[in-house]
Amino acid sequence: MQYQIKQLGLGGILDQAISLLRNHFGLLFGIVGLTIIPFTAILGLVQVSMIVPGDLQSIQYAQIVATVAGGIFGLLVGTLVNAAMIHAVASLYLSRPTTIGQCFSQGARRYLALLGTSLLMALAIMGGMILCIIPGIIFAFWFMLAQHVAVLEGISGSAALGRSKVLMKGNYGTGFALGLIVGVINFCIVMAANFIPQPHAQAVAIAVVQGITTLFATCAVVVFYFSCRCKVENFDLQVLADAVGADASAAAQSPA
């Protein structure tokens, strides 16, 4: 399956993201289905069992447990899953075959790099928010692609943040619109799941839809990352040249 690897507008990015998710749903869902979804479902079921109707203290305690458990999971496992998803989507977008095992293997190799980059990015954004809010918003746009750089380009830390800033130049409007649309889609789908009357079924449904919306968001931002590269450094021409070279090599090796 060939995808449009070029500078894309918002509509093109969303179209390619939907195509990626639809064409490779089994592989991508397998990544979150083995990790994020079961954890989120179990955590939701634990919260439901802890809450006593009408008891505000039990609700607050359940929220604290969910926050702590979610933070620990995100730090230890979420980073690995994020790296695996980014690698998977990028490989599929570039028409490079991969498997769930290969995605987790690559994610493990980039785990510390992504973790360090994510923590540095969070500190920069929080520091900007503390200073005067506006700097934090600016940093959030500058470093929007830092995690993707850390996974896909083999650099990390401040170098990844700087690289993201370069790629985002001239793409802030598209990045803002993309983030807004993905956020609205996620909010609407999760809110719809909240209308399920049975608390236990609701917890499981929310876990599943959150996993799927996370995949869609990853697909969209990975496509956006490559669109930025095409704009900044003509990455599309590099891909075309590699494809032509591969075709020429295959033709030369084929029997007359």
VENPENOR-V750420 format. One record per residue. N is the residue number from 1. SS is DSSP state (h for helix, s for strand, l for the rest). OMEGA is omega in degrees with one decimal (none if undefined). Layout:
# VENPENOR-V750420
n:N ss:SS omega:OMEGA
n:N ss:SS omega:OMEGA
This chain:
# VENPENOR-V750420
n:1 ss:l omega:179.9
n:2 ss:l omega:179.4
n:3 ss:l omega:-177.7
n:4 ss:l omega:178.5
n:5 ss:l omega:-178.3
n:6 ss:l omega:175.4
n:7 ss:l omega:-174.6
n:8 ss:l omega:170.4
n:9 ss:l omega:-177.2
n:10 ss:h omega:-179.2
n:11 ss:h omega:178.8
n:12 ss:h omega:178.3
n:13 ss:h omega:180.0
n:14 ss:h omega:179.2
n:15 ss:h omega:179.4
n:16 ss:h omega:178.6
n:17 ss:h omega:178.7
n:18 ss:h omega:179.5
n:19 ss:h omega:178.5
n:20 ss:h omega:-178.1
n:21 ss:h omega:-178.9
n:22 ss:h omega:-175.1
n:23 ss:h omega:-175.9
n:24 ss:l omega:-174.5
n:25 ss:h omega:-177.2
n:26 ss:h omega:-178.9
n:27 ss:h omega:-177.2
n:28 ss:h omega:179.5
n:29 ss:h omega:178.2
n:30 ss:h omega:-179.5
n:31 ss:h omega:-179.7
n:32 ss:h omega:-179.7
n:33 ss:h omega:178.1
n:34 ss:l omega:-171.2
n:35 ss:l omega:-170.9
n:36 ss:h omega:-174.6
n:37 ss:h omega:180.0
n:38 ss:h omega:178.8
n:39 ss:h omega:-179.1
n:40 ss:h omega:179.4
n:41 ss:h omega:179.9
n:42 ss:h omega:179.7
n:43 ss:h omega:177.8
n:44 ss:h omega:178.7
n:45 ss:h omega:177.1
n:46 ss:h omega:178.0
n:47 ss:h omega:-179.6
n:48 ss:h omega:-178.4
n:49 ss:h omega:-178.2
n:50 ss:h omega:-173.1
n:51 ss:l omega:174.4
n:52 ss:l omega:-178.7
n:53 ss:l omega:178.6
n:54 ss:l omega:-178.7
n:55 ss:l omega:-177.5
n:56 ss:h omega:-178.5
n:57 ss:h omega:179.3
n:58 ss:h omega:177.7
n:59 ss:h omega:179.7
n:60 ss:h omega:179.6
n:61 ss:h omega:178.5
n:62 ss:h omega:178.3
n:63 ss:h omega:178.5
n:64 ss:h omega:178.8
n:65 ss:h omega:-179.5
n:66 ss:h omega:-179.2
n:67 ss:h omega:-179.4
n:68 ss:h omega:-179.4
n:69 ss:h omega:178.8
n:70 ss:h omega:178.7
n:71 ss:h omega:179.4
n:72 ss:h omega:179.2
n:73 ss:h omega:-179.8
n:74 ss:h omega:-178.9
n:75 ss:h omega:-173.7
n:76 ss:h omega:-174.2
n:77 ss:h omega:-176.9
n:78 ss:h omega:178.9
n:79 ss:h omega:177.8
n:80 ss:h omega:-179.4
n:81 ss:h omega:178.9
n:82 ss:h omega:178.4
n:83 ss:h omega:179.2
n:84 ss:h omega:-179.8
n:85 ss:h omega:179.6
n:86 ss:h omega:178.2
n:87 ss:h omega:-178.6
n:88 ss:h omega:-177.1
n:89 ss:h omega:179.4
n:90 ss:h omega:179.5
n:91 ss:h omega:-179.3
n:92 ss:h omega:179.7
n:93 ss:h omega:179.2
n:94 ss:l omega:178.3
n:95 ss:l omega:175.3
n:96 ss:l omega:-177.0
n:97 ss:l omega:178.7
n:98 ss:l omega:178.1
n:99 ss:l omega:178.1
n:100 ss:h omega:179.3
n:101 ss:h omega:179.2
n:102 ss:h omega:179.4
n:103 ss:h omega:178.2
n:104 ss:h omega:177.6
n:105 ss:h omega:177.4
n:106 ss:h omega:177.9
n:107 ss:h omega:178.8
n:108 ss:h omega:179.7
n:109 ss:h omega:-178.1
n:110 ss:l omega:-174.3
n:111 ss:h omega:-176.7
n:112 ss:h omega:178.9
n:113 ss:h omega:-179.8
n:114 ss:h omega:179.7
n:115 ss:h omega:179.5
n:116 ss:h omega:179.3
n:117 ss:h omega:-179.5
n:118 ss:h omega:179.2
n:119 ss:h omega:178.8
n:120 ss:h omega:178.4
n:121 ss:h omega:-179.9
n:122 ss:h omega:178.6
n:123 ss:h omega:179.4
n:124 ss:h omega:-178.7
n:125 ss:h omega:178.4
n:126 ss:h omega:177.2
n:127 ss:h omega:177.5
n:128 ss:h omega:177.9
n:129 ss:h omega:-179.9
n:130 ss:h omega:-177.7
n:131 ss:h omega:-177.7
n:132 ss:h omega:179.1
n:133 ss:l omega:-176.4
n:134 ss:h omega:177.7
n:135 ss:h omega:178.5
n:136 ss:h omega:177.8
n:137 ss:h omega:178.8
n:138 ss:h omega:179.2
n:139 ss:h omega:179.9
n:140 ss:h omega:177.1
n:141 ss:h omega:-179.9
n:142 ss:h omega:-169.9
n:143 ss:l omega:-177.3
n:144 ss:l omega:-175.8
n:145 ss:l omega:-175.2
n:146 ss:h omega:-179.4
n:147 ss:h omega:179.3
n:148 ss:h omega:175.3
n:149 ss:h omega:-178.1
n:150 ss:h omega:-178.4
n:151 ss:h omega:-168.3
n:152 ss:h omega:-174.7
n:153 ss:l omega:174.4
n:154 ss:l omega:174.8
n:155 ss:l omega:-175.7
n:156 ss:l omega:176.9
n:157 ss:h omega:-177.2
n:158 ss:h omega:178.1
n:159 ss:h omega:177.9
n:160 ss:h omega:177.7
n:161 ss:h omega:178.5
n:162 ss:h omega:178.3
n:163 ss:h omega:178.0
n:164 ss:h omega:179.2
n:165 ss:h omega:178.7
n:166 ss:h omega:-178.0
n:167 ss:h omega:-176.5
n:168 ss:h omega:-177.8
n:169 ss:l omega:-179.6
n:170 ss:l omega:-177.4
n:171 ss:l omega:-175.7
n:172 ss:h omega:-179.2
n:173 ss:h omega:178.5
n:174 ss:h omega:179.2
n:175 ss:h omega:179.1
n:176 ss:h omega:-179.0
n:177 ss:h omega:179.4
n:178 ss:h omega:178.5
n:179 ss:h omega:179.7
n:180 ss:h omega:-178.4
n:181 ss:h omega:178.9
n:182 ss:h omega:179.1
n:183 ss:h omega:179.2
n:184 ss:h omega:178.4
n:185 ss:h omega:179.5
n:186 ss:h omega:-178.9
n:187 ss:h omega:-176.9
n:188 ss:h omega:-178.4
n:189 ss:h omega:179.6
n:190 ss:h omega:178.1
n:191 ss:h omega:178.0
n:192 ss:h omega:179.1
n:193 ss:h omega:179.8
n:194 ss:l omega:180.0
n:195 ss:l omega:175.7
n:196 ss:l omega:-171.5
n:197 ss:l omega:-177.8
n:198 ss:l omega:-176.0
n:199 ss:h omega:-177.6
n:200 ss:h omega:177.0
n:201 ss:h omega:178.4
n:202 ss:h omega:-179.8
n:203 ss:h omega:179.8
n:204 ss:h omega:-179.6
n:205 ss:h omega:178.8
n:206 ss:h omega:178.7
n:207 ss:h omega:-178.8
n:208 ss:h omega:-177.0
n:209 ss:h omega:176.1
n:210 ss:h omega:176.6
n:211 ss:h omega:-179.5
n:212 ss:h omega:179.3
n:213 ss:h omega:174.8
n:214 ss:h omega:177.0
n:215 ss:h omega:179.8
n:216 ss:h omega:179.0
n:217 ss:h omega:178.5
n:218 ss:h omega:178.4
n:219 ss:h omega:-176.7
n:220 ss:h omega:-176.3
n:221 ss:h omega:175.7
n:222 ss:h omega:176.8
n:223 ss:h omega:177.1
n:224 ss:h omega:178.0
n:225 ss:h omega:-179.6
n:226 ss:h omega:175.1
n:227 ss:h omega:177.4
n:228 ss:h omega:178.5
n:229 ss:h omega:178.1
n:230 ss:h omega:-180.0
n:231 ss:h omega:-173.7
n:232 ss:h omega:-172.2
n:233 ss:h omega:177.1
n:234 ss:l omega:-179.7
n:235 ss:h omega:179.8
n:236 ss:h omega:178.0
n:237 ss:h omega:177.1
n:238 ss:h omega:178.5
n:239 ss:h omega:179.4
n:240 ss:h omega:179.3
n:241 ss:h omega:177.9
n:242 ss:h omega:-179.4
n:243 ss:h omega:178.3
n:244 ss:h omega:178.2
n:245 ss:h omega:179.1
n:246 ss:h omega:178.7
n:247 ss:h omega:179.8
n:248 ss:h omega:179.0
n:249 ss:h omega:179.4
n:250 ss:h omega:-180.0
n:251 ss:h omega:-179.8
n:252 ss:h omega:-177.4
n:253 ss:h omega:-178.2
n:254 ss:l omega:-179.3
n:255 ss:l omega:-178.9
n:256 ss:l omega:none
